[in-house]
Amino acid sequence: MSSSFSAKMELAKDMKEEDKLYRYNGVLYPVIMSPVENLKAMERLEARADDVMLVAYPKCGFNWMVAVLRKILAAAIGEKAESQTPPLMEFFGPEMQQVIHNAPSPRFLGTHMHPDNIPASFTTKKTKMLVIFRNPKDTVVSFYHFSNKNPFLPTAESWDRFLSEFMSGKVPWGSYFDHVLGWERRMDDPNVIIVTFEELKQDLSEGVRRVSEFFGFSLSDPQIQAISEESTFNAMKESSNDSHGQMGNVLFRKGTNIHLTLCLSTLNTDSCLRSHVPPKTTLVLFRERKLITFGNLL
Ligand SMILES: Nc1ncnc2c1ncn2[C@@H]1O[C@H](COP(=O)(O)OS(=O)(=O)O)[C@@H](OP(=O)(O)O)[C@H]1O
């Protein structure tokens, strides 16, 4: 990890819990990692048609897809970027945003932002965006543990308190459910692909194939196989000290998901709750480009 990261860690140690988050345009963000100057600089970032853009609500599998996409880029165009810095635009200060502005194509960029807060040029330039979602139960559990171990986020007072904050969107990057509904509106956009954590767990090779084809990279079966094998939870956890430094242990916790097969097989897709914010105990999944919601699993 860089010395600037260590300096940020030191800063976090001395910060009061209640000062660790702030609001920007109504949404909470971590003060140290995503200060207001980063978010303002990000708003000015000009997208390109050939950017490779990754979007994920926190704890839905962002780092997993970062690893997969870096490997796809390496296999397809020889682009080796084994950086420890996640390509999360809101973590980049104004100088780094300038570096991105001048970087050669294809640039690999990522964000946890709500679709409405992603700079408009990503839509006007028709940038291809990979969006990864995970069921809300595992997302909130992962978020809870992450908040308790990550010095940049406030420690949760209790599970009950954290769950109620998650349900009402009083967590960094806002409401999971708002993000789901925001992407639902863009599901028919040919420049957006939505994959789920659950389908990747079930068949990672198929996920790698779909993602590489979506970005226009044609990989051989052995290349897809090799990328999948190097991107399992165990493989990534083992190398997490090299890939993510001291955050490795915090990020790669369990990597599992609840079992949804039974629920999906009994599900009537016509019963989708399309038009209102999902109720308290709703589980949300995308399947075959449809938003599917159902309840009482939390
Ligand atoms: N390869 C692989 N396979 C399966 N699961 C994986 C993998 N890589 C990361 N993970 C799990 O993803 C969770 C972290 O999500 P994010 O990377 O989105 O977190 S962050 O918001 O960017 O901090 C976190 O989930 P939990 O283990 O449930 O906490 C990670 O363990």
The ligand as an ORCA input file, in Angstrom:
! r2SCAN-3c Opt
* xyz 0 1
  N     -13.738    -14.224     -6.021
  C     -14.762    -14.018     -5.194
  N     -15.745    -14.933     -5.093
  C     -16.782    -14.720     -4.250
  N     -16.920    -13.637     -3.444
  C     -15.957    -12.711     -3.528
  C     -14.847    -12.840     -4.394
  N     -14.077    -11.750     -4.233
  C     -14.680    -10.976     -3.299
  N     -15.804    -11.556     -2.873
  C     -16.726    -11.074     -1.855
  O     -17.307     -9.839     -2.261
  C     -17.609     -9.051     -1.083
  C     -16.922     -7.713     -1.181
  O     -17.642     -6.969     -2.125
  P     -17.012     -5.698     -2.836
  O     -15.733     -6.069     -3.479
  O     -18.078     -5.134     -3.706
  O     -16.727     -4.727     -1.622
  S     -16.434     -3.165     -1.703
  O     -17.729     -2.473     -1.602
  O     -15.768     -2.831     -2.956
  O     -15.625     -2.886     -0.515
  C     -17.104     -9.874      0.112
  O     -18.210    -10.653      0.564
  P     -18.333    -11.256      2.045
  O     -17.292    -12.328      2.136
  O     -19.719    -11.821      2.122
  O     -18.108    -10.137      3.014
  C     -16.032    -10.724     -0.555
  O     -15.681    -11.883      0.169
*
